Amino acid sequence: MLRECVLHPYKYYILATTPRTLEDYLVLKNGDSFAVFNRYGDIVQERLGEEGLYHQGTRFLSRLEFVLCDTRPFLLSSAVRGDNLLLTVDMTNPDIFLEKELFLPRGVLHIRRSKLLFQRGYYEEIMIENYATQEIHLPFSILFGADFADIFEVRGTVRKKRGTALQEIASGNQIALRYTGLDSVLRETILSFMPQPTELGTNYAIFHVHLKPREKATLFLTVMCKGEDAPETPTLSFKEALSKTRQSLKELRKNTCIITTSNEEFNAWLDRSYSDIFMMLTHTPYGLYPYAGIPWFSTVFGRDGIITALECLWINPSIAKGVLNYLAATQAQEENPEEDAEPGKIIHEVRLGEMAATGEIPFGRYYGSVDATPLFITLAEAYYQRTRNLEFISRLWPHIELALQWIDHYGDKDGDGFVEYTPSPNGLINKGWKDSHDSVMHSDGSPAPPPIALVEVQGYVYQAKLHAASLAKALG
């Protein structure tokens, strides 16, 4: 009922009904997929209801729980490894009773869940080891579900209508959860279990394990997110997926300048920074692009990508090249008020979910940013100074010229020499780096009336024109 009671003037307001700390969640990301778990490694809809497995703006898994003899195990520890590739959860059993008799004393089972993402797949290994002095036979279950919610639904936007949930298809060790969206795209969550469950229902899988003292049992779960663009790729084993993620990280590190110092604490901080940057980097058809953040912003943002590329230019210029390629390829070519698009303008945000495809939100390709266009020119010049790749700049030059034309014609519509913006009826109210609806105000707290010429944007424009002149001189 809470979502139906939202009264707020800004339609894309992100609900925040309970406090959240970094310790609340464990996060994995790979490519266009990311997952948010609780400390048990489960996906349950508590607090803000944002846990799940997401791919390209859709939640493909909204429930995933491990249950031992109808109860939740005791948590020992959980963490994402330092390189952000692998999440591990260590648990043990509580006291388990059978017909009021103690059947299994607490702490005799070690349960380890190891999980990772690769491409559009989620891979989990569940290991159960018996430390009791006697043989045990017990059931455990995996509970699952998929609501196929658009990420804007999850963050609080109310939809008038949703697509259609289809009948599940189960066969052997596999079940497909299916949904057809209002965009006519069939989305499927395909869960595969190894070994085959004793019983497989529409939202649960039951297993029975028989363990001698010090014996282990291992279960593997694979979840594939399948949509309109899903290529036919062979399903990997957990070990193969882990190997491929490690190889991808190895390639990134090989092409990056790695900094070390004589201070171990400083080195640990650098390692953490490298790992986080590598996690956010996503391979696109145009090269590497650093996505903006998890959970709500795991996608392309123009300003965020440019600034990250500038910050990383010295250690890995291929990030800047990928960002420039992507932004040039998506640069606006015509006016479209619904998308805040104007010829020469650099993209603000790209969304690939159902609501973007149907036009329920304007962010499929959205250009509501006043600063990304001059910053695009600045990144191009900085990339040239770092690499001296004049051939690339030559190919990019028409896009730089178009960006300059946008600054002079569309950015400064009233000809007063200032680049300014006005709110969009269906998009963002504020269009600088502080783009919350209430972020630009006078000292008394009242909102600043449009048009708004942000001071930093004027500096960006001046800098961009100096940098464009530098590139023009280099090109002759």
N, C-alpha and C positions, 0 to 999 in steps of 0.2 A: 504493500500500500504506500510505502514511503515515496516511491518514484512518482506516484500519481498525485502526491501532495506538493510537488516542487513548485514554488512560486518565486520566479526569479526573472528579471528583465532580460537576461542574456541567455539565449536558447542553448548555447554550448557550454554552459556552466558545468564544472566538474563537481559532483557531489562529494562532500567530506563530512560524514556524520559521526565518525569515530576517529580518535587519534591514531596515527600510524608511526611506527619507528622502523628503522632499517632492519631491526632484528625480527620484525614480523614475518618477513618473506625470504624465500630463497629463489633466485632468478637464474635462468639459463637463456641464452640467445644464440642462434646460428642462422645467418642469412635473413630471410623474411619470416622466420619463426622465432617465437620466444615463449617461455613458460614461467608462470608464477606459482610457487608452492608454499605451503605452510612449513613449519619447522619439522613436521613429521614426514615431509615429502609428499603429502596428500594435496589434493585439490578439493576444497570444500568451500561452499558459499557462505562465509562468515564475514563479520565486520562490513567492509566496503563491497564485498562480493566480486573482487577483481581477479581472484585466482583462476588459472586456466591455462590451457595450451592454445596459443594463437598462431595463425598463419595468415599473412596478408590482410590483416584487419578483421578477421573472423575468429571467434573462439570455437575451436574444434573439439575441445574437451573441457567440460564445465564441472566434472566430478571424477575423481580418481582416489579411492581410499583402499588402504590395506587393512584388513580385519582378521584378527587371529581368534578363533573360537568365539566369534560374536563380540569381541571386545577390542579396543585399541591397545596396541603394545605400549610399554613404557619407553619413552625417549631417553637415549643415552647421550647422543650428540648428533649434530648435523651441520654440514657446511658445504659451500661450493669451493672446489679446489682453487688454489691461487691463480691458475691459468684460465679459470672460468669455463673449462671444458666439461668437468665432471662434478656432479652433486652426489654426495654420499650421506646416508642416514643410517645410524646405528641404533638398534632398539633391542629390547628384551621383553620377555613375557611377564605379565602380572600373575598373581596367584589365580589359578584357574580351577573352578570347582565343577564337579560332575555329580548331580543328585546330592548336593550339600556336602559332599566329601571332597577334600583337596585332591585334585587330580594331577595338577602340575604346579609345583612351587615356583615362586617368582625367581627370575634370573637364571634359569637353566637353559634358555634358548638365546642364541645370538642371531639377530636378524639384521642383515645389511642390505640396504637398497642403494643401488648405484644407477644413476640416470644421466643421460646426455641427449642433446639435439644434434641432428645432422640433416642439412637440407630441409625437406618438409617432414622429417620423421622424428619421433620420440622413441628412445630406446631405454629399457630398464632391465636390470638384472637384480633379482631378489634371491639372496642366499640365506638359508636357514641352517644353523648348526646346533646339534644336540650336545649339551654339556652335562646332561643328567647321567646317572649311573645305570639307568634302565632304558629299554626301548620305549619309544612313544609313537602313538598314532593320533594325529590331530588334523582338523580341517582349518583352512584359511581361505579367505575370499578377497577378490578384487571387485570393488564396486565402481561403476563407471557411468558416465552420461555425457551427452553433448547437446547444448542448447543452441549452437550456431549463432550466437548473439554477435551483432556487429560491435566493434570496440566502442563506438559512440553510444550504443545502448548500455554497455557495461558502465561507462563513465557517467551515465545519467540522462541522456537524451531519450525522451519518450517518443515511441513510434505509434502512429495511428493504426498500422497494420503490419503483420509479419508474413513471411513465407509459409510453406507447408512442410511439416515434419512427415517423413515417409516411413513406411514399414521397414523395420530392421531386417537385414538379410544375414542369417547365420549359417555357417557351414564348417563342420569339423572344429578346428581350433581358431576359427576366425569369425568375426561379426562386423558388419558394416552399419553404422548409424548414418542416416541420410536426411537431407533437407534440400528443398528447392526454394531459392530465394525469390523475392519480387523482381530480381534482375534476371530470372529464368535460368540461373546457374545452379546445377546440381552440385552440392558439396557433400562429401562423405568423410567420415572418420572411421578408418578401418583398423580394428584392434586384432592383433594376432598373438596367440599364447603358445608357448613351448615349455613343457609338454602340454598336450591337450587337456583342458579342464575336465574334471569329473562331471561337472554340470555347467552349461553355458546358457544363461538367460539373456533377456534383452538389456539388462543393466547390471549383471553380475556374472562372475565366473568363480566356481567353487573348486578347490583342490584338496586332496588328502595326501599327507606325507607320512611315511613310516620311516623312522630314523633310529638306528642303533646308536649306542653311546659314541660320541665324537664323529658321527656321520653327518654329512652335509647333503642338502637338496638345493637345487638351483632352478629357478623359474625365469623365463625371459618373456618380456612383454614388448611388443612393437606397436606404435600407433602412427599411422600415416594420414596426413591431411591432404585430401584429394579435392581438387576443384577444376575449374574450366581449363586452366593452363597446365594441369598436372602431366608431366612427361611419363612415359612408361619406363620406369627404372626398376631394376631388380631390388628386392628387399634385402638389406644387409643384415648380418648378424650383429649382435652387440659389440663383439670384438672387432669386426670389420669397420663398423661405424666409428668406434673409438679411435682406431688406427687412422682413419681418414681425417677426423677432426685434428688429430695431432699433426698429421702431415700438412694440413692447411695452415696451422699455426706456425709450423716450422718454416714454411715458405714465406709467411709474413715477416717473421723475425729475420730471415735471411736477407730480405730486401729493405730492412730498417737498420738505421744506425743505432746500436745499442750502447747506452752510456753506463759506465760504472765509475764508482768513486772509492776512496779509502774509508768511507763512512758506511757501515753496514745498515744503519737505520735509514740513511738517505737512499741507499741501494734498494731497500725494501719498498720505500715509497715510489721509487722509479719503476720497480717491477710491477707494483700494483697499478700504476698509471699505464704502463705498456699493456698489461692484461686487459684493462678496461677499454682502452682504445681499440685493441685488436678485436675484442668482443663486439664492439659497435660497428666495426667495418663490415660492409656488405658488398659482395660482388654483384655488380649490375652489368647490363650489356655495354655500358660506357666506361667501365672501370670501377675501382673501389669508391665507395661512398660511406661516410660515417653517419649512421642513423643517430637521431637526436636523444633518445632516452626511453627507458622501459618503466611502466607499461604503456603510458598513453602516447608516447611520441617515437615509437620504434618504426620510423619511416623516414623518407627524405624530407628535410627542411632546408631551404636555400641558405638562409642566414647562418644557421648552425653548422651546416656543412662547410661553408666558406671559412668561418672563424676557426673551426677545428683544423681545416686544411692549412690555414695560415700558421696556426700554433705548431703543427707537425711538419711544416715545410722543410725544416732543416734535417729532420731525421728520416723522412720518407716523402719525397716530392711526388711519388706516384699517386698519393691521396689527393693532392691538389689537381693533378691531371685528370683523375677520375671525376672529381667534383666539377671542374670546368667543362669537361665533355658532357656530363649529364645536364648541367644547367644550360649549356648552349643548345643541346638537343631539345630541351623542353621550353626554351625561351618563347614567350608569347609572340604570335605573328599577327593577331587581329584583336579587335575589341570584343570583349564579352563581359558585360557588367555582372552577370551571375557569378563569374569566376574572378572578378576584379582584374581581368586580363586586358592589357594594352600592348600594342606592338613594341617589342624591345624589352619588356619587363621580365625580370627573372623570377622564377617560381618561388613561392613561399612554402608550399606543402603539397605532398602527393599522398593520396589514400587509395587503397585498392579493394576495400570492403564493399558489401552489398549496398549500404546506404549511400556511398559515394557513386556507385554505378547507377542507382535509381534517381539520383539528384536530390535525395532527402537532405543531404548535407552538400555544401558547395566545394568540398575539399578534394574531389577526385584529382583535379589539377587546379590549384588555387594560387592566385598571384597577389594576395593581400598583404604585401610587405613593401614598405617604402624604402628600405635600406639595402635589400639584397642586390639590387641592380648596380648601384655604385660600388658595392663591396665586391661584386663579380669582376669588375674592371681592376680593382686593386689586387685581387688574387692572381689575375692573369699576369700583371706586371711583376708581382713578387715571384711567381713561378718562373718567369723568364730570367729574372735576376739570379735565381737559384740554379737553373739548369742550362740557360742559354739555348734553349730549344726553340730557335726562331721559326723552324718549319711548322711546329705546332701552333705558335702564335699567329703565323700567317693564315692558317686554316681558321683560327678563332677570330681573326680581325673583323669579318663582317658582323659577328655577334657583338663585338665591342662597339662598333659604330652604331649598331641598332640600339644598344644600351644607352649610349650617349644621346641619341635622338630622343629616347624615352625621358631621360633626365630633363632635357630642355623643353620638350613639347608637352608631355603628359605629367611629368613630375612637378612642373611649375606652370600650371594652367593659367594662373592670373598674371604671369609675367612680372612678378615682383622680385625675382631673383632668389626666392626661397623654394625649396622642394617641400611640398606639404601633402597632407592627405585628409580625406573626409571619411566618416564611418560608412560602412557598406550595409545596406538593408538586410542582406542574407549572409553576410560574412563577418569579418572582424570589425570591431569598433575602433580599436587602436592598432597601428600597423608598424610600430617600431619594435625594438627588442623587448620593451615592456608592453606586451600586447593583451594583457588582461583588460576586461571591459572597464575597470575602474582605476587603471594604473596611471593615467595622466590627469593631474588635477592642480588647482591653485593651492596656495599656502593655507587657505581656510578650509580645504577639503572639498570644495566644489569642483565638479568636472570642468575641464577646459573646453570651451566651445570650438567647433571646427571652423575653418580649416586649421590644422595643427602642423607647425613646422618645427620638428624636433631639432635641438641644437646639434646633437651629434651627427644627424643626417647631413646638415650643411657642411660639416667637416669631411664626411665621407665623400660628398660630391666634389668638393675642392680637391681632395686627395685623388679621386678617380680621374679628374681631368688632367692633373699633373702626370699621373701614371699612364693615361692614354697617350699623352704627348710624348712621353718617353718611349712607349712602344712604337708609335708612328715614326719616330726618329730612327729606331732600330731597324724598322722595316724599310726605311728609305723612302 
